[in-house]
């Protein structure tokens, strides 16, 4: 009978890792200093002229009436529209 050969693991020599060129690092940045936020003035409400105010109320009243299926009283829709315009644009 022939003698059995045992498998042997081949070892290979490891190649040295290729050297990477030295990278110049950027100078470290200084930490940003937080400044307190500047206070913004309150947004001023845009004033409407008489005619523009009337037109805005008229249009708003129409949409209010339309939403109710035109079943509400006109004066009631106008009054509600006037309140909305006052709230949105001021007196």
C-alpha positions as CSV (number, residue, x, y, z in Angstrom):
1,X,0.0,0.0,0.0
2,X,1.2,3.5,-0.8
3,X,1.7,6.0,1.9
4,X,-0.8,8.7,2.1
5,X,0.3,12.2,1.7
6,X,-1.1,14.8,3.9
7,X,-2.1,18.1,2.5
8,X,0.0,20.9,3.6
9,X,-1.0,24.5,3.5
10,X,1.2,26.7,1.3
11,X,2.3,29.8,3.0
12,X,3.0,32.9,0.9
13,X,5.0,35.8,1.9
14,X,2.9,38.8,2.6
15,X,3.8,41.8,0.5
16,X,4.3,45.0,2.4
17,X,1.4,47.4,1.9
18,X,2.0,50.1,-0.7
19,X,2.8,53.4,1.0
20,X,0.3,56.1,0.3
21,X,1.7,59.6,-0.3
22,X,1.4,61.8,2.7
23,X,-1.7,64.0,2.6
24,X,-1.3,67.5,4.0
25,X,-4.0,68.1,6.5
26,X,-5.8,71.5,6.4
27,X,-5.2,73.5,9.5
28,X,-7.9,72.9,12.2
29,X,-10.8,75.3,12.1
30,X,-11.7,77.2,15.1
31,X,-15.0,76.4,16.7
32,X,-17.7,78.8,15.6
33,X,-18.9,81.2,18.2
34,X,-22.7,81.4,18.4
35,X,-24.0,84.9,18.4
36,X,-27.4,85.6,19.9
37,X,-30.0,85.8,17.1
38,X,-30.9,89.3,16.2
39,X,-34.5,90.1,17.1
40,X,-36.6,90.7,14.1
41,X,-39.3,93.4,14.3
42,X,-42.8,92.1,14.3
43,X,-44.2,91.8,10.8
44,X,-46.4,94.8,10.1
45,X,-49.8,94.1,8.8
46,X,-50.3,95.6,5.4
47,X,-52.9,98.4,5.4
48,X,-55.5,98.4,2.7
49,X,-56.9,101.5,1.1
50,X,-60.7,102.1,1.2
51,X,-61.4,100.6,-2.2
52,X,-59.0,97.7,-1.8
53,X,-60.5,96.9,1.6
54,X,-64.0,97.0,0.2
55,X,-63.0,94.6,-2.7
56,X,-61.3,92.2,-0.3
57,X,-64.4,92.1,2.0
58,X,-66.7,91.7,-1.1
59,X,-64.6,88.7,-2.4
60,X,-64.4,87.1,1.1
61,X,-68.2,87.5,1.6
62,X,-68.8,85.8,-1.8
63,X,-66.7,82.8,-0.8
64,X,-68.4,82.6,2.6
65,X,-71.8,82.6,0.9
66,X,-70.7,80.1,-1.6
67,X,-69.5,77.7,1.1
68,X,-73.0,77.9,2.7
69,X,-74.7,77.2,-0.6
70,X,-75.9,80.8,-0.7
71,X,-78.4,80.1,2.0
72,X,-77.1,82.6,4.6
73,X,-78.1,86.2,4.8
74,X,-75.9,88.6,2.8
75,X,-75.3,90.9,5.7
76,X,-74.2,88.0,7.9
77,X,-71.7,86.9,5.2
78,X,-70.5,90.5,4.8
79,X,-70.1,90.9,8.6
80,X,-68.0,87.7,8.8
81,X,-65.9,88.7,5.8
82,X,-65.3,92.1,7.4
83,X,-64.1,90.4,10.6
84,X,-61.7,88.2,8.6
85,X,-60.2,91.1,6.7
86,X,-59.8,93.1,9.9
87,X,-58.0,90.2,11.5
88,X,-55.8,89.7,8.5
89,X,-54.9,93.3,7.6
90,X,-55.9,95.3,10.7
91,X,-58.4,98.0,10.9
